[in-house]
Amino acid sequence: MSNEDTYKRLVVVTGMSGAGKSVAIQCLEDLGYFCVDNLPPILLPKFIELMNNNTESLSRVAIGIDLRGKDFFNSLQEEIQNIINLNEVLVQVLFVEASDHILVSRYKETRRTHPLQDNISLIDAIQEERKLLADLRGVATHIIDSSESKPKALRSKVIEIFGSGKDNIFTINVMSFGFKHGLPIDADIVFDVRFLPNPYYIEEMRKLTGLDPLVYDYVMKWKETEMFYQKLIDLLKFVIPGYMREGKSQVVIAIGCTGGQHRSVALSERISNELKDFFDFELHTRHRDALIEGTVNEKA
């Protein structure tokens, strides 16, 4: 075992506001780090003391620190250096940044206010923040530029730097099924979508499946479908990392309708596509009962 393996690890996540620090912290949490966001730098020594007094749960810690704690932020670099000098934990600094025009675009999309945007313009606030962070960027262990990255790509970079083979072995399985053919016995999570409008009662869709664009669009066009989907996808993004942290190697998400042909298939496809973009885990989609009564339109 190397000396590095015997150290407790502290990752300080900082950088430009709007560059993706929250995504990085969430990813580190998925990798098993104990995460705290927006901790005042003055409390870092106390946290190191807690790490040294706790044998397991605080062996890997990630702390997000940024300009939201304006009055405390100036002491961050000094506190980090003090911790490094103590040589009690392995300290790494992850600095996340993006170009000015990308940050402006993100702020306009989210309608958030920059922490330095008081009586100055957004671009001036971003440039002022970049000056304030210049020294800290200079001592960063790792720098990630998220300008051209979607959240999934940013997560991949964080996993590449801080993950290990063991951390990344996790599989998501999304399957559709029909209740009339029986519940899948291997499902971890089951959702019933029989309350949604059923394409089966429309003659031209009866023999098709949710893989056909005609059926898919019909299922997705209803307000109740969209409301259900948004609530469901938020829930899945919350619970899936929990399964991984509990030591499971996979999770099976089962979506059921009456015959497993139309509604469950369409929703399983949409869920799979979004989870595939959001997580870096291996993902498989299976439609258990779709072709028992249905066929895929050759024009699809």
N, C-alpha and C positions, 0 to 999 in steps of 0.2 A: 504493500500500500504506500502511495506517495505521501509526502508531507501535506500536499494540497488536499488530499482526501480526508485528512484528520481535522482540518479546519472547519469551523462553522462558517457559513457563507452569508454575506450581506450584499445585496444588489441595491444600489441607490438609482432609482429611475427618475431622470429629470430631463429638461430640454424645453423646446419651444412650446408655448401654449397652442393647442390645436394640431400638434404634429403627430399625436397618437400615443401619448404616454399611458392613457387609460387602457388602450388595447394591449400595450406591452405588459402592464401590471396584471390584467386579466389572464394573459397567456402564462405569465410566471406563476400565478395562482393555480392554473390548470396543471402546471408542471410540478406542483407540490410545495411551492414556496408559501410561507405565511406572509400575507401582504397587508400593508397599511398605506393608505393614500393620504397625501397632504399632511404629513407629520412635520411639525416645526423642527428645524435642525437642532435647536437647543436641547431637544429631548433625545437626540441620537445616543449620547453616552448612557442614558438611563436604559435605552433599549438594548444596547450592547451588554449591559449588566444583566438584563433579563435573559438574553441569549446564553450568557455564560452560566446562569443558574438553572437553565432548563436543558435537559439532556437530549430531548428528541423533537418536540413540536416546534421549537424555535431554532432548529439546526440550519434551516435555510430560510432566509427572510428577504423580502423585497419591500422597499419603502419608496413611495412616490413623494417627491418634494419639488415644488415649483413656486412660481411667483404669487400664488394665491396667498401664501403667508408672507406678504411683502416685508413686514418689519423684521422677520426672523431670517429671511433668505440670505442676507449678506454674510451670515456666519456659517453657511453650509460648507464652503470649501475648507474653512479652518477646522470645522468639526470632523469632516472626512479625513483630513490629514492627521488629526489627533488620534482617530481610531486606527488608521494605518500604522502610526507610530507605536501604538500599544501592542500590535502584532498578535492580537487575541482572536480575531476573525479575519477571514479572507474577504476583502472589500473590492467590489467592482462597481464602476459607475457607467450606467447606460444612458447615453444622451441621444434623445430622439429629436430630429429637426426636419424642416421642410422649407421649400423656397417661399419667398414673400408672397408671390402671386397665388400659390396654392393655399397658403394660410388665409389670405384674404377671401378666396373663394369658399373655403370651408366655413369661415365665420359668417359669411353671407348666407350660406345654405342653412346653417343651424340657428342663425339669428342670436347667437350668444354675444356677450360683451367681453372684449379682451381685458384681462386684469389690470393693464396699464392705461386703458382707454378712459381717461377722465375728461380733460378738455382738449384732447388732441385727436387726430384722425386715426382710423384703424391701422393704416400702413405705417404711420409714425409710431404708434404703440408697438407694432411688431418689430420695427427697426430698433427702437429703444430697448426692447427686451433682448434682442440679439446682441446688442452691445453689453448689456448687463451680464449675459451668460457667456461671453467670450472666454473669460479666464477659466470658468468651469468646464466649458467644452474642451479646453486645452489639456485638462487633466483626465478627461473621460477615458475609461478603459475600452469602451465600445461606442461607436457612433453609427446610428441608423438614419438614413435619409428616407423619409416616407413620401417624398414628393410624387413619385410615380407609382406608389404602392396602394393597393386595396388592403383592407384590414387583414385578409387572409395572407397576403404576401408579407405584411409586417409581422404577423404571428409566426410565419415560417422562419423569418430571420431571427426572431427571438429564440425560437426552439433550436435553431442551428447553433446559436451561441451558448445557450444555457441548458439545453436539454441533453438527454442521453438516450441510448437505444431503449432502455427499460421504460423511460418516461413516455415514449411515443407509441408504444404498442397498445392500440385501442381501436376498436372497430365499431362503427354504427351500422346497424341493419334496419332498414325501413321496409316494411312489407304491407301489402294490402291483402284483405281476406273478406270472405262472405260469412256472416253469422250463420246462415242456413247450412253451411258446410262445416261448422264447428270452429271453436276458438283455437288459435294457435297455442300449443302448450308451452312453447319456448319464449313467449312474449314477456318482456319486462314492463312495458307500458302499452295499454290498449285504449284506443279512442273510438267511440261509436259515432259515425257521421250519418246515420239513418234519418236524422232530422232534416237533412238538406233536400232540396227538390231533386226528384229522381228522374234521370233521362230515360229510364226503362219504359216509361209510359208515353214516350214519343216514338212513333213507329220507326222513323228513319234512324234512330239511335239505338234501338233495342238490341240489335245484334253486334253493335260496336263495343269498344271498351274505352276506358278513360285515357288510353294512349292515343286515341284518335282526336285530332284537334277539334272536331265538331263537338264531341262529348266534353272534352277538357274545358273548352270555352263556355259551354252551357253550365257546367258545374261551378265555374269560377265567377260567373257574371252576377251572382246573387249577393246582396248586401250581407246576409247572414253567413255566407261562405267566407267572405273577406274578414268579417269580424271574428269568426271562429279561427280562421287561419292565423291572423295576427296574434291573437291571444295564445294559440297553441305554439307557434314558433318561438315566442318570447319564453314560454315555459320550458321548451326543449333546450333552448340555449342556456337556460339557468340550471337545469337538472343534469344535463349530460356530463359537464365537468365533475359534478359530484359523484357520479358513478365511477369515473376514472380515479378520483381521489380515494374512493373506498376500496380500490384494488381490483375492480372488475376489468376484464379484458375486452368486454363488448357490451352493447346494449341493443335490445331488439324492440323497435317501436312498431306496433301493429295498428293499422287504420282499417276499421271494418265498416262495411255497409251490408245491405241485405244479401246480395249475391257475390260481392267482391269483384264486380265487373266494371262499374262506372265511377261512382263518387269516390270510393276508397282508392281506386287506382289513380285518378286525377290528383287527389290531394297528396298521395304518397309521392308522386312524381315531383310535385311542387316542393314539398318538404325536403325531399332528397337533394334537389338542386340548390336550395338555399343553405342547407346544412353543409353541403359540399363546399360552398363558397366561404362559409363562416369558419369551419373547423379544418384542421389539417389531418384529421384522423382518416383512416381507411373507411370507405362507405360503400355499402352494397344495397341495391334495391331489388325487391322480388315481389311479384304479383301472383300469389298462390292460386287464386281461383279465377283469374280474369278470363281465361280461355275455356273454362268449362262450358259456358254458354255463349261467349262472345267471340268475335273475330276482329282483327285489326284491319281497318280500311286500307287497302293497297295504295290509295291516293295520299295517305298521311305521310 
